[in-house]
Amino acid sequence: MDWKAEIAAAAERSSAYVQRTPVMRSTVLWDHPVDLKLEQMQHTGSFKARGAFNTLLSQPVPSAGVVAASGGNHGAAVAYAATQLGHRAQIFVPEIAGPAKIALIERTGAALTVVPGEYANALEQARAYEAETGAMQVHAYDAPATLAGQGTLMREWEQQGLDADTVLIAVGGGGLIGGALGWLQGTRRVVAVEPGQARTLDAALEAGAPVDVEVSGVAANALGARRIGSLCFDLAQKYLARRVTVTDAAITEAQRTLWQAHRLLVEPAGATALAALRSGAYRPEPGERVAVLLCGGNIAPDPLG
């Protein structure tokens, strides 16, 4: 697949519907300046709106509408995109999505079902709903339209003047980092950052194929896929520079520091990439210019909810 062409097409069709999120340079988060992309300021508080809009705009939507399973952020994005485009939406989320993300989906007006267990349990019910109703499944990460939509973020960042050698990106199911790899294709170093208790990409690359892993920890409601997507896995084998894992303590420390230093309120998943830099899990070479993607801001509990 020509990912650069797919991502460029996704950007063209969805540009009127998604936010062009800000970038900034911080001189206090690490020993050297760090470029940040503030994607927590995207519609519904995460990058997921990009893939949702691209999916719904790139193909006919049946009268039954759309269905999605999500840890929270993807469901909110699909619900928002469907509402904006005039489609019905049924969202399934696991209990671990948490009150902030559940409330966010409810505010869109979409139909919502909270499922006992983890993301995989919500996905099972979403697939059953798809088979029963004919609704269009919008996969959270392992679908070409989703991945191409997420790839518009990296394309946009480069248009905003990104000059980093290395970009640190958190990994869940792989849609976001897959999109970045599909756009960059080795022109910059991409470092995958995963919680140590949710290492789907790390385990897959060790095994030579996607495998199921147990997931838990502070970022599990966003980075809690049990298995890396096959699209991301293939791109990572070709283009990923490095992968590292971080502890829950490092994630919460980075989350706290972003708030204290810049009044940037992000969820644990949104702080995971920065945690690699601050904890030393990733140590840049002398002179290496580093950028960090802040991918989501749906914190629980929502302090203003």
C-alpha positions, 0 to 999 in steps of 0.5 A: 500500500502507498501509505503516503498517498493514502495519508495525503488523501485522508488529510484532504478529505478530513481537513475541514472536520479536524483541528490543526493542533498546536505545537510548542517547544519546552525548555524545562521538561528535559535537559535540552529543548523538546518539541511537543505536539498538543494533540490532546486539543483535538476534537474529543480530546485525542488524535482518534478523531482523525481516523474516525472522520477519514473512515466515515468520509472515505466510504458509504455509511449504511443506514444502520450507521456505525459501530465501534469498540473502544477503550474510550477515546476511539469511541468518543471520536467515532460518536462525535464524527458520526454525529457531525456527519449525520449518522447513527452510532453504537459504541461499546466500551469496557468498564475500565474506560472510566467515568470521564471517557464514558461521560464524554461519549454520552455527551455526543448523543450516541448509543453507548453500552458499557461491557464488563471486562477489557477492550477485547470484550467490547470488541466481541460485542461490537462485532456481534452488533455488526453482524446483527444490524449491518452497521459499519465497524470502525476499528480502533487501529487495525484498518487502513482508513483508521491508520491513514487518518492517524497518519495525517497528524505526522504530516501536519506536524511536518508542515508546522516545521518539525525539525526533530531527528527523533519522535517519541510516540506512545503505543496501544493498538498501533494506529497512531504510531503506524500512521506516523511510520507510514508517513515518515518511512524512515526519514526520522527516527520513531521510538515506540513507548509502551507501558511495561504492563501493556507491551503489545508491540514489544512482545510482537517484535520479540515473537516475530508476529502479533501475539496476545499479552496481558494488559493493566496499569494506569494507561490501560484504558487507552493503551490497553489493546491485547494485540498489536494491529497487523498493519502497525506490526508490518510497518514497525518491522520496516521502519521503527528505530527503537522501542522502550517500555516505561513504568506506571510511576514514570508515566504519572511523574511525566503527567504531573510535570506537564501540568506543573511546568506548562499547565498541560492536562493530559491522561496517562497515555498522553504522558507515556511518550514523555515518560521515556525521556524523563525517566531515562528509558530513552537516552538521546545521543549528544545533539539529537533533537527530540520531539514528543507527541502528547496524544490524549487529554481525557483524564479521569477523574475529569477535574471540571466534569 
